[in-house]
């Protein structure tokens, strides 16, 4: 904050000491100022000088603690909960691939709970917010690591506007129940940057994001976690489909050749459906008049022989041949894996069509 003020005032920046440890913020709502707060070690109290009113935010306290101090506070049950935040800002949007294991391990055996908090921004052509299937996938991944609960991190979560619709209630209804999420439809995603923005890639715990360009003869690899035990549910007849979509930008399938490997196995053309996304005009509910980026979706319908793993799944894309008369490289733009379930064995939502 000090550096921010110096920059605004066009004053020389100074080197400030880096604090190691944890910083928490406590909002002061509807309370009275206690002068003793200013004298406590590791605490900064910011009182706004507003007139008092019930439920009004009147200030906040920043609490800084070194690691040993914080360990004592957790062990003595002075901290109710720790949150693993999926993304650093609302603008960055939904990130499903977050390592919560250290916080889970840190809180085990104490009265402190570990939570996963998830931003829901998506910013795609047809969806400003993450779909229920994306939210359920992120929550299931966190529960698979042992968290105690899941929270929405956005300050105003209204995907369909206000008041909430049935979709919002249906989305939230499953979040406290890992056993119900186990057979909820899910859409797992490799982290995708917005508008090719790389500014967040340096932050800790970041998997390499998309899109990535791939030159002829080169490869790129990405990965995503999965919480589902698909092999188990397949034996019970509950899995309707598993589709891995590899979205390639700038590809001309008649002349360009790519090889897609999933968990070390080359995916054959026999399970591939190519979806043309080159200048596809779309309706008014889209942010642009055509689907972008131009290219193809390579949809692999994964049967038992290519079942995704419970845990980390790895994808490798190699450009075997690129038409030399076309400028630019191919790009790996997005990777999604959609898992759809039946409500129970032999159950179809619409058993007849007429």
GUKE-862168 format. One record per residue (C-alpha): residue in one letter; z, x, y. Coordinates in Angstrom, 2 decimals. Layout:
{"A" {Z X Y}}
...
//
This chain:
{"X" {0.00 0.00 0.00}}
{"X" {0.79 2.88 2.35}}
{"X" {-2.62 4.43 1.66}}
{"X" {-4.28 1.06 2.20}}
{"X" {-2.75 0.79 5.69}}
{"X" {-3.75 4.36 6.58}}
{"X" {-7.33 3.66 5.52}}
{"X" {-7.51 0.47 7.61}}
{"X" {-6.18 2.34 10.66}}
{"X" {-8.62 5.23 10.08}}
{"X" {-5.73 7.68 9.75}}
{"X" {-5.76 10.75 7.45}}
{"X" {-4.68 9.97 3.92}}
{"X" {-1.65 11.77 2.52}}
{"X" {-0.78 12.71 -1.02}}
{"X" {1.92 10.42 -2.36}}
{"X" {4.10 11.14 -5.40}}
{"X" {3.07 9.37 -8.59}}
{"X" {5.75 7.27 -10.19}}
{"X" {5.91 7.24 -13.97}}
{"X" {7.33 4.24 -15.78}}
{"X" {7.17 0.49 -15.32}}
{"X" {6.88 -1.66 -12.20}}
{"X" {7.77 -5.36 -12.20}}
{"X" {7.53 -7.94 -9.42}}
{"X" {10.08 -10.74 -9.01}}
{"X" {9.11 -13.65 -6.75}}
{"X" {11.91 -14.97 -4.53}}
{"X" {11.44 -18.75 -4.47}}
{"X" {13.78 -21.16 -2.70}}
{"X" {16.64 -18.64 -2.46}}
{"X" {18.62 -16.93 0.30}}
{"X" {18.32 -13.27 1.30}}
{"X" {20.98 -11.05 -0.25}}
{"X" {21.42 -7.87 1.89}}
{"X" {22.65 -5.95 -1.17}}
{"X" {19.15 -6.09 -2.70}}
{"X" {17.92 -3.38 -0.32}}
{"X" {20.56 -0.92 -1.45}}
{"X" {19.84 -1.05 -5.20}}
{"X" {18.17 2.00 -6.75}}
{"X" {14.56 1.53 -7.81}}
{"X" {14.17 -1.71 -5.87}}
{"X" {12.03 -2.63 -2.85}}
{"X" {12.77 -6.00 -1.29}}
{"X" {10.10 -7.64 0.90}}
{"X" {11.47 -10.62 2.83}}
{"X" {8.76 -12.57 4.68}}
{"X" {10.91 -14.09 7.42}}
{"X" {9.77 -17.66 6.66}}
{"X" {11.97 -20.68 7.22}}
{"X" {13.77 -21.80 4.08}}
{"X" {12.33 -24.67 2.07}}
{"X" {12.92 -25.69 -1.52}}
{"X" {10.37 -24.18 -3.95}}
{"X" {8.87 -22.04 -1.15}}
{"X" {8.10 -18.38 -1.84}}
{"X" {10.18 -16.46 0.69}}
{"X" {9.70 -12.89 -0.49}}
{"X" {9.41 -10.64 -3.51}}
{"X" {11.16 -7.68 -5.10}}
{"X" {9.39 -4.73 -6.69}}
{"X" {11.48 -3.17 -9.46}}
{"X" {10.55 0.31 -10.64}}
{"X" {12.12 1.87 -13.72}}
{"X" {11.51 5.17 -15.49}}
{"X" {10.76 4.92 -19.21}}
{"X" {14.33 5.74 -20.40}}
{"X" {15.80 3.16 -17.98}}
{"X" {13.38 0.53 -19.16}}
{"X" {14.14 1.25 -22.81}}
{"X" {17.79 0.56 -22.04}}
{"X" {16.93 -2.68 -20.25}}
{"X" {14.85 -3.92 -23.18}}
{"X" {17.42 -2.86 -25.77}}
{"X" {20.16 -4.67 -23.85}}
{"X" {18.06 -7.88 -23.67}}
{"X" {17.76 -7.73 -19.88}}
{"X" {13.98 -8.33 -20.02}}
{"X" {12.77 -11.71 -21.29}}
{"X" {9.17 -10.75 -21.96}}
{"X" {6.46 -8.10 -21.62}}
{"X" {2.84 -9.12 -21.07}}
{"X" {-0.26 -7.27 -22.29}}
{"X" {-2.91 -8.32 -19.80}}
{"X" {-6.39 -8.61 -21.22}}
{"X" {-8.19 -7.52 -18.04}}
{"X" {-7.07 -5.91 -14.83}}
{"X" {-8.34 -8.61 -12.48}}
{"X" {-9.63 -12.16 -12.62}}
{"X" {-13.00 -10.82 -11.44}}
{"X" {-13.28 -8.67 -14.56}}
{"X" {-12.96 -11.82 -16.65}}
{"X" {-12.17 -12.32 -20.30}}
{"X" {-11.50 -9.28 -22.48}}
{"X" {-10.59 -10.01 -26.11}}
{"X" {-10.30 -6.44 -27.35}}
{"X" {-6.83 -5.37 -26.17}}
{"X" {-4.35 -3.13 -28.00}}
{"X" {-1.00 -4.94 -27.99}}
{"X" {0.56 -2.95 -30.85}}
{"X" {2.55 -0.56 -28.65}}
{"X" {4.25 -3.37 -26.73}}
{"X" {4.91 -5.26 -29.98}}
{"X" {6.50 -2.17 -31.51}}
{"X" {8.45 -1.53 -28.29}}
{"X" {10.05 -5.01 -28.33}}
{"X" {10.75 -5.45 -32.05}}
{"X" {14.43 -5.79 -32.88}}
{"X" {15.28 -6.77 -29.29}}
{"X" {15.55 -10.04 -27.41}}
{"X" {12.37 -9.22 -25.47}}
{"X" {9.19 -11.01 -26.49}}
{"X" {5.66 -9.60 -26.41}}
{"X" {2.91 -11.79 -24.95}}
{"X" {-0.84 -11.51 -24.51}}
{"X" {-2.09 -12.83 -21.16}}
{"X" {-5.79 -13.55 -20.90}}
{"X" {-8.10 -13.99 -17.92}}
{"X" {-10.79 -16.58 -18.56}}
{"X" {-13.64 -15.76 -16.19}}
{"X" {-17.04 -15.43 -17.84}}
{"X" {-19.71 -15.75 -15.15}}
{"X" {-22.58 -16.42 -17.53}}
{"X" {-25.58 -18.59 -16.77}}
{"X" {-24.26 -21.79 -18.32}}
{"X" {-20.53 -21.12 -18.34}}
{"X" {-18.39 -19.93 -15.45}}
{"X" {-15.32 -19.88 -17.71}}
{"X" {-14.78 -18.71 -21.28}}
{"X" {-15.46 -21.40 -23.87}}
{"X" {-12.67 -22.68 -26.16}}
{"X" {-14.11 -20.59 -29.02}}
{"X" {-13.85 -17.42 -26.91}}
{"X" {-10.26 -18.21 -25.89}}
{"X" {-9.27 -18.91 -29.51}}
{"X" {-10.85 -15.63 -30.66}}
{"X" {-8.88 -13.65 -28.06}}
{"X" {-5.64 -15.42 -28.95}}
{"X" {-6.13 -14.95 -32.70}}
{"X" {-6.81 -11.23 -32.19}}
{"X" {-3.53 -10.87 -30.27}}
{"X" {-1.50 -12.81 -32.85}}
{"X" {-3.01 -10.60 -35.55}}
{"X" {-1.29 -7.67 -33.81}}
{"X" {2.07 -9.41 -33.84}}
{"X" {2.50 -10.87 -30.34}}
{"X" {4.93 -13.77 -29.88}}
{"X" {2.74 -15.89 -27.64}}
{"X" {-0.36 -16.21 -25.48}}
{"X" {-0.63 -17.04 -21.77}}
{"X" {-3.42 -17.84 -19.32}}
{"X" {-3.44 -15.17 -16.60}}
{"X" {-5.67 -16.93 -14.05}}
{"X" {-3.86 -18.32 -11.02}}
{"X" {-5.93 -21.53 -11.25}}
{"X" {-7.35 -22.33 -14.68}}
{"X" {-9.60 -25.36 -14.24}}
{"X" {-12.81 -24.78 -16.26}}
{"X" {-13.97 -28.40 -15.85}}
{"X" {-12.30 -29.01 -12.49}}
{"X" {-9.11 -30.90 -11.73}}
{"X" {-7.59 -32.92 -13.30}}
{"X" {-7.92 -31.32 -16.70}}
{"X" {-10.31 -32.89 -19.17}}
{"X" {-9.87 -33.31 -22.91}}
{"X" {-11.47 -29.88 -23.42}}
{"X" {-8.66 -28.06 -21.59}}
{"X" {-5.98 -29.90 -23.55}}
{"X" {-7.80 -29.22 -26.85}}
{"X" {-8.06 -25.52 -25.94}}
{"X" {-4.36 -25.17 -25.12}}
{"X" {-3.14 -27.28 -28.03}}
{"X" {-4.00 -24.57 -30.57}}
{"X" {-2.76 -21.53 -28.63}}
{"X" {0.92 -21.60 -29.73}}
{"X" {-0.03 -21.96 -33.40}}
{"X" {-1.56 -18.95 -35.19}}
{"X" {-1.79 -20.97 -38.40}}
{"X" {-4.08 -23.50 -36.68}}
{"X" {-6.13 -20.79 -34.98}}
{"X" {-6.87 -19.28 -38.40}}
{"X" {-9.58 -21.89 -39.08}}
{"X" {-10.58 -22.71 -35.50}}
{"X" {-14.17 -21.90 -34.54}}
{"X" {-14.36 -18.58 -32.70}}
{"X" {-16.77 -16.49 -30.69}}
{"X" {-15.93 -12.79 -30.69}}
{"X" {-17.55 -10.67 -27.98}}
{"X" {-18.03 -7.00 -27.24}}
{"X" {-16.83 -6.42 -23.68}}
{"X" {-19.69 -6.97 -21.26}}
{"X" {-19.65 -5.75 -17.68}}
{"X" {-20.62 -8.11 -14.91}}
{"X" {-23.84 -7.12 -13.16}}
{"X" {-23.87 -3.67 -14.80}}
{"X" {-20.64 -2.74 -12.99}}
{"X" {-19.10 0.43 -14.48}}
{"X" {-16.18 0.66 -12.05}}
{"X" {-13.61 -0.47 -14.65}}
{"X" {-14.74 1.80 -17.50}}
{"X" {-12.35 4.65 -16.61}}
{"X" {-9.25 2.49 -17.03}}
{"X" {-7.06 3.14 -20.11}}
{"X" {-7.57 1.18 -23.36}}
{"X" {-11.16 0.37 -22.47}}
{"X" {-13.78 0.13 -25.21}}
{"X" {-17.29 1.08 -24.10}}
{"X" {-18.85 -1.91 -22.40}}
{"X" {-22.33 -3.41 -22.40}}
{"X" {-25.14 -3.30 -21.41}}
{"X" {-26.29 0.12 -22.65}}
{"X" {-29.81 1.54 -22.54}}
{"X" {-31.24 3.06 -25.73}}
{"X" {-34.18 5.48 -25.68}}
{"X" {-36.65 5.83 -28.55}}
{"X" {-35.05 7.75 -31.41}}
{"X" {-31.54 7.24 -30.00}}
{"X" {-28.65 5.04 -31.13}}
{"X" {-25.67 3.34 -29.58}}
{"X" {-22.51 2.06 -31.23}}
{"X" {-20.05 -0.67 -30.25}}
{"X" {-17.18 -2.39 -32.02}}
{"X" {-15.09 -5.54 -31.85}}
{"X" {-11.94 -6.75 -33.64}}
{"X" {-11.77 -9.86 -35.81}}
{"X" {-8.64 -11.72 -36.86}}
{"X" {-10.30 -14.00 -39.42}}
{"X" {-9.97 -13.44 -43.16}}
{"X" {-13.46 -14.79 -43.79}}
{"X" {-13.59 -13.73 -47.44}}
{"X" {-10.45 -15.78 -48.13}}
{"X" {-11.73 -18.90 -46.37}}
{"X" {-15.15 -18.58 -47.98}}
{"X" {-13.56 -18.82 -51.43}}
{"X" {-11.96 -22.09 -50.31}}
{"X" {-15.27 -23.48 -49.06}}
{"X" {-14.11 -23.65 -45.44}}
{"X" {-16.65 -21.34 -43.75}}
{"X" {-19.72 -23.11 -42.40}}
{"X" {-21.50 -20.08 -40.91}}
{"X" {-21.08 -16.57 -39.55}}
{"X" {-23.77 -15.46 -37.09}}
{"X" {-23.94 -12.02 -35.48}}
{"X" {-26.10 -12.06 -32.35}}
{"X" {-27.47 -8.76 -31.06}}
{"X" {-29.10 -9.37 -27.71}}
{"X" {-31.77 -6.82 -26.83}}
{"X" {-33.28 -6.55 -23.37}}
{"X" {-36.89 -5.55 -22.77}}
{"X" {-37.88 -5.61 -26.43}}
{"X" {-41.32 -6.64 -27.68}}
{"X" {-40.70 -7.36 -31.38}}
{"X" {-44.37 -7.11 -32.37}}
{"X" {-44.52 -3.42 -31.39}}
{"X" {-40.92 -2.22 -30.95}}
{"X" {-38.78 -1.52 -34.02}}
{"X" {-35.00 -1.34 -34.20}}
{"X" {-32.50 -0.80 -36.99}}
{"X" {-29.20 -2.67 -36.89}}
{"X" {-26.27 -1.44 -38.99}}
{"X" {-23.08 -3.43 -39.42}}
{"X" {-20.04 -1.67 -40.85}}
{"X" {-22.32 1.03 -42.26}}
{"X" {-24.80 -1.36 -43.92}}
{"X" {-28.37 -1.88 -42.66}}
{"X" {-28.91 -5.57 -41.96}}
{"X" {-32.16 -6.78 -43.60}}
{"X" {-34.87 -8.90 -41.99}}
{"X" {-34.28 -11.54 -44.67}}
{"X" {-31.14 -12.75 -42.81}}
{"X" {-32.63 -12.29 -39.32}}
{"X" {-33.81 -15.01 -36.97}}
{"X" {-35.41 -13.79 -33.75}}
{"X" {-34.81 -15.93 -30.66}}
{"X" {-37.31 -15.53 -27.82}}
{"X" {-35.60 -15.24 -24.41}}
{"X" {-38.57 -13.93 -22.42}}
{"X" {-39.03 -16.08 -19.31}}
{"X" {-37.40 -19.19 -20.74}}
{"X" {-37.14 -21.74 -17.95}}
{"X" {-33.88 -23.68 -17.95}}
{"X" {-32.37 -26.66 -16.14}}
{"X" {-30.27 -27.14 -13.04}}
{"X" {-27.00 -26.43 -14.83}}
{"X" {-27.91 -22.73 -14.95}}
{"X" {-27.12 -20.14 -12.26}}
{"X" {-30.78 -19.02 -12.31}}
{"X" {-34.08 -20.67 -13.14}}
{"X" {-34.66 -18.65 -16.34}}
{"X" {-32.63 -17.05 -19.10}}
{"X" {-31.81 -13.43 -18.33}}
{"X" {-32.07 -10.65 -19.07}}
{"X" {-35.49 -11.01 -20.67}}
{"X" {-35.70 -10.03 -24.29}}
{"X" {-34.72 -11.39 -27.70}}
{"X" {-31.62 -12.46 -29.49}}
{"X" {-31.51 -11.00 -33.00}}
{"X" {-29.39 -13.51 -34.93}}
{"X" {-28.14 -12.24 -38.30}}
{"X" {-26.77 -14.96 -40.57}}
{"X" {-24.10 -13.07 -42.48}}
{"X" {-23.58 -14.12 -46.08}}
{"X" {-20.90 -12.86 -48.50}}
{"X" {-22.60 -9.47 -48.89}}
{"X" {-22.23 -8.74 -45.15}}
{"X" {-18.92 -10.47 -44.43}}
{"X" {-17.20 -9.13 -41.29}}
{"X" {-13.94 -7.33 -41.88}}
{"X" {-10.53 -8.52 -40.81}}
{"X" {-9.83 -5.84 -38.22}}
{"X" {-12.30 -3.51 -36.50}}
{"X" {-16.04 -4.15 -37.05}}
{"X" {-18.65 -1.60 -35.99}}
{"X" {-22.26 -2.11 -34.98}}
{"X" {-24.93 0.56 -34.56}}
{"X" {-28.36 -0.07 -33.04}}
{"X" {-31.14 2.52 -33.34}}
{"X" {-34.52 2.32 -31.60}}
{"X" {-37.00 3.52 -34.22}}
{"X" {-40.16 2.89 -32.19}}
{"X" {-40.86 2.01 -28.57}}
{"X" {-44.26 1.11 -27.12}}
{"X" {-45.15 4.07 -24.89}}
{"X" {-47.18 1.82 -22.56}}
{"X" {-44.07 -0.13 -21.56}}
{"X" {-41.90 1.41 -18.86}}
{"X" {-38.18 1.77 -19.37}}
{"X" {-35.91 1.80 -22.39}}
{"X" {-34.60 -1.03 -24.50}}
{"X" {-31.08 -2.18 -23.74}}
{"X" {-28.29 -3.54 -25.86}}
{"X" {-27.09 -6.31 -23.54}}
{"X" {-24.61 -8.38 -25.53}}
{"X" {-23.08 -8.62 -28.97}}
{"X" {-21.38 -11.81 -30.15}}
{"X" {-20.13 -12.96 -33.53}}
{"X" {-19.71 -16.70 -34.00}}
{"X" {-17.55 -18.03 -36.85}}
{"X" {-17.73 -21.76 -37.60}}
{"X" {-15.46 -23.61 -40.03}}
{"X" {-15.44 -26.93 -41.87}}
{"X" {-12.37 -29.10 -41.44}}
{"X" {-11.95 -28.97 -45.18}}
{"X" {-14.01 -28.19 -48.25}}
{"X" {-17.26 -30.20 -48.50}}
{"X" {-16.68 -31.77 -45.06}}
{"X" {-19.57 -32.06 -42.59}}
{"X" {-19.19 -33.51 -39.10}}
{"X" {-22.37 -35.62 -39.43}}
{"X" {-23.07 -36.19 -43.14}}
{"X" {-26.10 -38.40 -42.37}}
{"X" {-28.72 -38.20 -39.62}}
{"X" {-29.92 -41.83 -39.48}}
//
